[in-house]
Amino acid sequence: MGTWREVEHTADLAIWVCGCDLSDLFTSAAQAMMSLMARPDESAQPVTLGVCLDSYDLEALLVDWLNELLYLSERHNVVFTAIDIRRMEGTSLEAQLGGYPIARRLRGIKAATYHELEIERTAEGLCTQIVFDV
């Protein structure tokens, strides 16, 4: 399971996220973003959605992935608590998302950005800093 932590950033919100592989990195980034945005109402009816994405490189795929989750979260008023990347090949992915209606909003995240985004191999695994526009 990947790890993440919030890091200081001058105007926006940033996280440092790591995973043992790309799927773990993308899952951890999504879980971090969701936990910063809202808390779920787990007493409500769960919501399940599928996602298929293709992009031109891994960094773009990560930004597209997070922004797609932001869009779906806003459109369906849901916070995703179960994120299952079922296929990840090259610069495409397929995932199944499960979640619950939003009980309480914490932070308004507008978008994941490309600012300072570079997926790198470290002693912790595959890591990157993600800056969110808030």
C-alpha positions as CSV (number, residue, x, y, z in Angstrom):
1,M,0.0,0.0,0.0
2,G,1.3,3.4,-0.9
3,T,1.9,6.3,1.4
4,W,1.3,10.1,1.1
5,R,1.7,13.2,3.1
6,E,0.7,16.8,2.7
7,V,3.7,19.1,1.9
8,E,4.0,22.9,2.2
9,H,3.2,24.9,-0.9
10,T,3.0,28.7,-1.2
11,A,-0.5,29.2,-2.6
12,D,-1.9,25.8,-3.5
13,L,-2.2,22.4,-1.9
14,A,0.5,19.8,-2.5
15,I,1.1,16.1,-1.5
16,W,4.1,13.8,-1.8
17,V,2.8,10.3,-2.7
18,C,4.7,7.0,-3.2
19,G,3.7,3.5,-4.3
20,C,5.4,0.2,-4.8
21,D,4.3,0.3,-8.5
22,L,2.4,2.6,-10.8
23,S,-1.0,1.2,-9.9
24,D,-0.2,1.7,-6.2
25,L,1.0,5.2,-6.8
26,F,-2.1,6.2,-8.8
27,T,-4.4,4.5,-6.1
28,S,-2.6,6.3,-3.3
29,A,-2.8,9.7,-5.1
30,A,-6.5,9.2,-5.5
31,Q,-7.1,8.2,-1.9
32,A,-5.0,11.1,-0.7
33,M,-7.0,13.6,-2.8
34,M,-10.3,12.2,-1.7
35,S,-9.4,12.3,2.0
36,L,-8.4,15.9,1.6
37,M,-11.6,16.8,-0.1
38,A,-14.5,15.3,1.9
39,R,-15.8,12.8,4.4
40,P,-18.3,10.1,3.2
41,D,-21.8,9.4,4.5
42,E,-21.3,5.6,4.9
43,S,-24.9,5.2,6.1
44,A,-26.1,6.2,2.6
45,Q,-26.5,4.0,-0.5
46,P,-23.0,3.3,-2.1
47,V,-22.2,4.5,-5.6
48,T,-20.1,2.4,-8.1
49,L,-18.6,3.8,-11.3
50,G,-16.1,2.7,-13.9
51,V,-13.3,4.8,-15.5
52,C,-11.2,4.2,-18.6
53,L,-8.5,6.7,-19.5
54,D,-5.7,6.9,-22.1
55,S,-3.1,9.7,-22.2
56,Y,0.2,10.6,-23.9
57,D,2.6,9.9,-21.0
58,L,2.5,8.7,-17.3
59,E,2.5,12.2,-15.8
60,A,-0.4,13.2,-18.1
61,L,-2.2,10.0,-17.2
62,L,-1.9,10.8,-13.5
63,V,-3.2,14.3,-13.9
64,D,-6.0,13.1,-16.2
65,W,-6.9,10.4,-13.6
66,L,-7.1,12.8,-10.7
67,N,-9.1,15.3,-12.6
68,E,-11.5,12.7,-13.8
69,L,-12.0,11.6,-10.2
70,L,-12.6,15.3,-9.3
71,Y,-15.2,15.6,-12.1
72,L,-17.0,12.4,-11.1
73,S,-16.9,13.3,-7.4
74,E,-18.6,16.7,-8.2
75,R,-21.0,15.4,-10.7
76,H,-22.3,12.6,-8.5
77,N,-21.7,14.3,-5.1
78,V,-19.6,11.3,-3.9
79,V,-16.3,10.7,-2.2
80,F,-14.6,7.6,-3.5
81,T,-13.4,5.3,-0.7
82,A,-12.7,2.1,-2.8
83,I,-10.4,2.5,-5.7
84,D,-9.5,-0.5,-7.7
85,I,-7.2,-0.1,-10.8
86,R,-8.0,-3.2,-12.7
87,R,-5.8,-2.7,-15.7
88,M,-2.8,-0.4,-16.2
89,E,-0.8,-0.8,-19.5
90,G,1.5,1.8,-20.9
91,T,-0.4,5.1,-20.7
92,S,-3.9,3.8,-20.2
93,L,-5.9,2.5,-17.2
94,E,-9.2,1.0,-16.3
95,A,-10.6,1.3,-12.7
96,Q,-13.6,0.6,-10.7
97,L,-14.6,3.2,-8.1
98,G,-16.8,2.8,-5.1
99,G,-17.9,5.5,-2.7
100,Y,-20.6,7.2,-0.8
101,P,-22.4,10.6,-0.9
102,I,-20.4,13.4,0.6
103,A,-21.3,14.0,4.3
104,R,-19.0,16.9,4.8
105,R,-16.7,18.9,2.5
106,L,-13.2,19.7,3.8
107,R,-11.4,21.5,1.0
108,G,-12.3,22.7,-2.4
109,I,-9.9,21.2,-4.9
110,K,-10.3,22.6,-8.4
111,A,-7.7,20.5,-10.3
112,A,-4.6,18.5,-10.2
113,T,-1.8,20.4,-12.0
114,Y,1.4,19.6,-13.9
115,H,3.4,22.0,-11.7
116,E,6.6,20.2,-10.5
117,L,5.1,16.8,-11.5
118,E,7.6,14.1,-12.2
119,I,7.2,10.5,-11.4
120,E,10.6,9.2,-10.0
121,R,12.0,6.1,-8.6
122,T,13.3,6.6,-5.0
123,A,14.1,4.4,-2.0
124,E,10.4,4.6,-1.1
125,G,9.3,3.3,-4.5
126,L,7.7,5.3,-7.3
127,C,7.1,8.8,-5.9
128,T,5.9,12.2,-7.1
129,Q,4.7,15.6,-5.8
130,I,1.3,16.6,-6.9
131,V,0.1,20.2,-6.7
132,F,-3.6,20.9,-6.6
133,D,-5.2,24.2,-7.6
134,V,-7.6,25.1,-4.7
